[in-house]
Amino acid sequence: FFSPVMSQCIVIGGGLAGLSAAHTVLERGGRVLVLDKKAFLGGNSVKATSGINGALTKTQINKGIKDSPDAFLLDTAMSAQGTKDPNVVPSPLNKVLAYESAPAVEWLIDSFGLDLSLVSRLGGHSFPRTHRGKERFPGMTITYALMEKMEEISKFPEGRARVLTKARVTRLIRGADGHVTGVEYEQDGQHHIEHGCVIIATGGYAADFSDDSILKQYRPDIMHLPTTNGDHCTGDGIKMAVEIGAGVVDLQAVQVHPTGLVHPEEPDAKLKFLAAEALRGCGGILLDREGNRFVDELGRRDYVTGEMNKHNKGPYRLVLNTAASKEIEWHCKHYCGRGLMKHYPTGQDLAKDMGISPAKLDETFQRYNAIAKNPSTDPYGKKFFHNTPINMTDYFNVAIVMPTVHYCMGGLHVKTDAAVAEDNGKPIPGLWATGEVCGGVHGKNRLGGSSLLDCVVFGRVSGASAAKYLLDRHLSAATGSGPAARLDKIAGHVTGATVTVTVGGTRIDITPSGAASSGAGSVAAPVAQAPAAPAAAAPAPAAPAPSAGVYSLEEVAKHNKESDCWVVVNGQVLDATSFLSDHPGGKQAIMLFAGRDASAEFNMLHKPDVIDKFAPETVIGKLKQ
């Protein structure tokens, strides 16, 4: 009899890393439970703006881009070790990331029907290899696709997938034999236990500014900076794993991104939205307050940030001309809609706003155009010039940017199969990790486009490793003798239905004996019964408000505070006050439109049914026509 203790895989964290792992476990025939402490799945993954890297993808081949996994590996290794030496020796984790990049991109396209047909070159990359679709942020598009499919699977009566939100994992359970056998978590004020092997996908620690945070312990020098991370990024997974003996690596390696977007009305906001690196990949240039370039815009993130700090002539502006703006038009519209980017009809208008003469700005543009024709003359070493020339007659989309805490390269010590290891390198049986919680994958500096890739690659690796572990444990626990007895146990675990196999030339029809019919392996703590009903990717929606009013835009405008926040979306009036803390994109994303009509911005990011599906209780009436 196969113990229910190992009849499922528990994934902690419902971002792209956790969802990639969960889907892989399901593909391999296992059962999965996803636990997320927030009200909605998605994590930081939905905020990723530039795309996902892939070397030697079908898209690249069709576009004639002569990239290769080895070229990507070299770029990754040089970035990770902070060198330009082409003889640098890549780490084993670097190799997994690069060599599994194209299969990861193809998996997203083939399994989830995603559009990743656009490719751009980001800083530190020798070829264009960062894939995105034609609309919306790629992180949101990719993550939502996996969320929706997981929600669909969780509704199947077989119970192979469950999702629980607002479920904060507090402890990993490690048995006397050294194996991780489950988790303890809290939900709705009650304590629960779930048994199974575990994949940690909890992200990094770049939003933990508390006195006892990992960030303060290892990087007190950047505690004053804003962050692009949601408030869930507090290093929970790292801390829990360390408590049971896991090792950590590179915790001092925290990436400060050079282009956090500064909202003119909230320049000191601790949470910043990120200006996609693809903006620079499409030809955006960085100017100081005097209108001068000072850096290779396509340099690695650590280099660009360092030059901004050294140059010390802010505010810095990210400037896109007409051609660059058209290439990444959706992003520009989105940032302008949020007030994070400003549109200028001509260069003269931009110069006036910067407080410099049009002649000075024109001089900068003409010098840049001349360098673009002869790249070897660039004083900053820039090699690739896209969407030139830049002229004063162009229109411009411009954002003020500043260095912002963005990503943690440090994390748990993991092996190439995503197994979490102790400090001595010995794997902890039954425990894997994926995504930003893993240390050592990116070394000192992560390349743009490799965060989503990391999530998918190591999500798939960890999911495959966990599924194999489950099946191996199942096989070893099987009783009886001969292939039919062993396959009976596997078949019951994997499918729950009759299967036909051929062993030694003999056809065998196997009807499971029912050993795996006991469900997903939930064992409740004595204090409370763990929820057993299938859960969608969000809490069960509340009923709409019993009465609906009709409100003018003037009335809506009065409700413009965090304690009283109304917005209009497609003719509906929403009271979003109680929803602010649950919003996956953070409360600031809603507060930017407090008391206003957010329809245009909402429709750029969301499908029409999102409110009815996830927040119907916020609808209080209609907008007066």
TAGI-V841072 format. One line per field, one symbol per residue. ss: DSSP state (~ for helix, > for strand, _ for the rest). phi: phi as a letter, one per 20 degrees, with the letter a starting at -180 (. if undefined). burial: + if it has 16 or more other C-alpha atoms within 10 Angstrom, else -. A space follows every 50 residues. Layout:
ss = ???
phi = ???
burial = ???
//
This chain:
ss = ___~~~__>>>>__>~~~~~~~~~~~~____>>>>____>_>~~~~~___ _>>____~~~~~~_____~~~~~~~~~~~~~__________~~~~~~~~_ ~~~~~~~~~~~~_____>>>_________>>>_____~~~~~~~~~~~~~ ~~~~______>>>>___>>>>>>>_____>>>>>>>>__>>>>>>_>>>> _____________~~~~~_~~~____>________~~~~~~~~____>>_ ___>>>>>>>>_>__>____>_>>___~~~~___>>>_____________ ~~~~~~~~~~~____>>>>>_~~~~~~_~~~~~~~~~____>>>__~~~~ ~~~~___~~~~~~~~~~~~~~~~_~~~__________________>>>>> >>>>>>>>__>>>>____>>>_____>>>>>>>_~~~>>__________~ ~~~~~~~~~~~~~~~~~~~~~~~~~~~____~~~~~~~~~~~~~____>> >>>__>>>>>___________>_______________>__________>> >_~~~~~__>>__>>>>>>__>>>>_~~~~~~____~~~~~_____>_~~ ~~~~~____~~~~~_~~~>>>>>__
phi = .effgdebdddeodefffffffffgffenedbcddcfefcfplfgfefde pcfadmefffffemeeebgfffffgfffffdmcdffegefegfgfgfffe ffgfffffffecmeecedccddfndebfbeebefcmffffffffffffff ffffefffmfccccdldefdaeddffeneecqbdbdblmddcccdqfcde cemececedffdfffffdcffdfeefceeffeecmgfffffffdofecbl ffecedffcfeeegecfdgfedfeegfffffeofddcefendfbaffdff ffffffffffflcffeceddegfffffcfgfffffffemeccecfbffff gfffmcfgffffgffffffffgfbgfeffdnfdccdldedcfefecdcce cbgbfcbdffrffcefemffdfgenffegnccbbnffednfdmfbefgne fffggfffffffffffffffffffffefdncnfffffgffffffcmbfcc cdclndeceddgfofdeeoenecefgfaeffdfgdefbfgffffgfccdc ceffffffdcdfebddbdclneedeegfegfefgenfffeffdgmcedgf fgffdcffefffedbffefdrdefe
burial = -+-+++++++++++++++++++++++-+++++++++++++++++++++++ ++++++++++----+-+++-++++++++++++-------++-++++++++ ++++++-+-----+++-++++++++-+++++++--++++++++++++--+ +-+++---++++++++++++++++-----++++++++---++++++++++ +++++++++---++++-----++-++++++++++++++++++-+-+++++ +++++++++++++-------++++++++++++++++++-+++++++++++ ++++++-+-------++++++++++-++++++++++++++++++-+++-+ +--+---+--++-++--++-++--+--+---++-+-++++++-+++++++ +++++++++++++++++++++++---++++++++++++++++++++++++ +++++++++++++++++++++-+++--+-----+++++++++++++---- ---------++++-++--++++++-----+---++++++----------- +-+--++-++-+--+++++--++++++-++--++++++-+++++++++-- ++-+------+--++++++++++--
//
